[in-house]
Amino acid sequence: MTVNHSCIHNESIPSGEFAVDRKVSRQVSAILGTCVSVILIDKKAGVSGLYHAILPEPPLSSIPADEQKAYASLGMPLFLRAMIEKGASVENIEAVIAGGALLSSLAKNDPLLDIGGRTVDIIKQHLSSEGIIVSNAETGGYFGYQVCLNMETFETKIEPYARISSSKSDSKETVTVDKLLRALEAIQPIPQVTLKVMNMLSDDDYSVRAVSILVNTDQVLTARVLRICNSALYSPKREISTIDHAFTYIGEKRFLQILLAMSIEPYFSSHPTDGYSLRKGGMYHHSLYVARISELLAMYLDYPDTAIAYTAGLLHDIGKVILDQFVSKMYNRFMRKVMLQNMAAIDVESEWFGMNHQEIGLLLAKSWQLPDVFRGPIGYHHNPEKMKSTSSLTHIVHLSDLIVTKFKAGLEIERISTNRLGSYFKSLSMSHEDVDSFIRSIHWRKLDQEILMQM
């Protein structure tokens, strides 16, 4: 079985899914952080497949059928059965395994539980019990992988998902704090509709009528929100043509989330794909995931306002909107520092620019006059211990950011220090076991589908 390190564009297999086919002109791939992928190939029968596992085992003994493939302990038997149904024979199958990265250097007493390593172990145990030889395994380490399978030639390719560009030379421009501040002054102000909705949320004082009147003043925003409300994600029985109808049909909380996401999206998506984003819309996708994980974690912890948690997660990286244009110009050097020298991205920012995305995000929050409740998660989500007062919300966003970085690799350049992770758990009254239980409770496939619909 050939393994090399030069992936080309191909069909991405989402987390918690697998693809199995007979010899066919088709290429499949998966981008892996903590997740693990296993490729099975029976050259004699002309059958191959790629499985993208998220977690080692389920939190409960009974899991809905459409969720089982997310867990290696349940998904591996299903994957092997699909191979056999296509004509493969177990004795002729070879395997390649990749993924299960830590993505950061972990203190011995502060691991976010080696979930990737446990997933790898379960997959290896299952393959061993079936007598399947693992011809190559590239697992663990501190960076993620992209793994590809050509279902026609049976060639497999593994490489780091974050790559140095051979066609792009870095700018020698010196970025000063003054340049950053001028870029901040030049950014388009946040829409007043969005700001007013955020204030309503923070004051817990809003009504269907008040929100409807506000949103209807912005025709572009209205059209974008209605498009999402009419999508397959919500499957309305009849077309939703007014904001009032949308608000009542999908529920006030979800409506406000869509409204805020649609308002923030242009700030992230108008930037180059060779800045922080590792793929088109990467920064925005990352923020959507952090928003939803923050909401789910707030629910898990009985935090009093999940809508505030969602919004804080959505806004946490807003400072990167300013820095992105400068990172783009020195992409290769920035990538080497973060991915190859194992530096936290925020430390590279401070070293090179004199400010990091938290600090400039906090200035942006003040310039936009965002409600005070969001300033902690924006300005301290990498180091909540530096806040003058303890904030559960900032700790929620920090942990959510770390989880997304590990489980949804390949969205943006990021490396988060985990040296104080144990103390952050304590600030949320969570044990390592609690964090593990929360992560395993997340319905990742449903979350992926939901966020895809909001693109």
C-alpha positions, 0 to 999 in steps of 0.5 A, a space after each residue: 500500500 503506497 503512502 506519501 505526503 501530497 494530497 490533492 483536492 477531493 471529496 471530504 468525508 464529514 466527521 462521523 461518516 464513512 465512504 466505501 466503494 468498489 474500484 471507481 474514479 473517486 477520491 475521498 479525504 478527511 481533515 483530522 485533529 483529535 479525530 481519527 481516520 482509518 482507510 481499509 483496502 482490499 486490492 484483490 476485490 477492488 474495494 476500499 473505504 475511508 472512515 472518519 471517527 470522532 470519539 472512542 466510545 459513546 456516553 450511553 449504552 443506547 445510541 440512535 442509529 444515525 449517531 453510531 458512526 461517530 464513535 469508533 467502538 460502534 462505527 468500526 464494525 459498521 465500516 467493516 461490514 460495509 466493506 464486506 457487503 461490497 465484496 471485500 474479504 477480511 483476510 485481504 484487507 490492509 489498513 492505514 490509520 491517521 489522526 488522534 493528534 494532541 494539537 498542543 503540548 499538554 502538562 501531565 496533570 492537565 490533559 484534555 483527556 487523550 481522546 484521540 489516543 483512545 480512539 486510535 487504540 479502539 480502532 487498532 484493537 478492532 483491526 487486530 481482533 479481525 486479523 487486519 494488518 495496519 500497514 501505516 499509522 501516523 497518529 498523535 503528535 501536535 499537528 493535524 493531518 489530512 488523509 486522502 484515498 484514491 478509490 481507483 488506484 488505492 493510493 493513500 496520502 497523508 500530510 499535515 493539514 496546515 501546509 507551508 505555501 511554496 508559491 507565496 513569498 512572505 512580505 518583509 513589512 514591519 507591522 506596528 501597533 500604529 498600523 493595527 490601530 489605523 486598520 481598526 479605525 478603518 473597519 466598517 462599524 457593526 450594523 446598528 440592528 445587530 448592536 441593538 439586538 445584542 443590547 436586548 439580549 444582555 438586558 434580557 428585554 426584547 419582544 417579537 415586535 421590537 426585533 421585527 421592527 429592527 430587522 426590517 430596517 435592514 433589507 439585506 439582513 432580512 433577506 439573508 435571515 429569511 433564506 436560512 429560515 426557509 432552508 432544509 435545516 428548518 423545513 417549513 411547511 410553507 414559505 416564511 416570508 416575514 420576520 414575524 413569521 420566522 421569529 415565531 416558527 423557529 423560536 426566538 432563541 434560534 432566530 436571534 442566533 441566526 440574525 447575529 451570525 448573519 450580521 457577523 459573517 461579512 467581517 470574517 468572510 471578506 478576508 483572504 483564505 491564506 490568512 488565519 483561515 485554512 479554507 474558505 470561510 474558515 474563521 467564520 466556521 470556527 466562530 460558529 462552532 465555538 458559538 454553538 459549543 459555548 451554548 451547549 456547555 452553558 446548558 450543561 453547566 446550567 449557566 443562566 443565559 445560553 443566548 449570551 453564551 452563544 453570542 460570546 462564542 460567536 464574537 470571541 475572535 473578532 480581533 482576528 478580523 483586523 490582524 488577518 490582513 497582516 497574517 496573510 502577508 507573512 503566512 509562511 513565517 506565521 505558520 512555521 512559528 505556530 505549527 512547526 515551532 509549537 507556539 501559541 498563535 496569540 504569542 506569535 501575534 504579540 511578538 510580531 505585532 505588539 498586540 494580539 487578537 484579544 487586545 485588538 478585539 477588546 478595542 474593537 468591542 469598545 469602539 463598537 460599544 458592545 455590551 460589557 458582558 461580551 468584553 471578557 470573552 473577547 479580551 481574555 478567552 485565551 487567559 481568563 485568569 487575567 480578568 479582574 473578576 472571575 467570569 464563568 462566561 469567559 471560561 466557557 468560551 475558552 473551553 469551547 474554543 479549545 474543544 473546537 480547535 481539537 475536534 474541528 481541525 483545518 478551519 483556521 491557524 490556531 494553537 492554544 496553550 493548555 498549561 493552566 487547563 486544570 485550573 480552568 476546569 476548576 473555575 467551572 467546577 468541572 473534573 476531567 471526567 465531566 469534560 470528557 462526558 460533555 464532549 461525548 454528549 455533543 452530537 457532532 454530525 447534527 452540529 456539522 449539518 446545522 452549521 453547513 446550512 448557515 453557510 
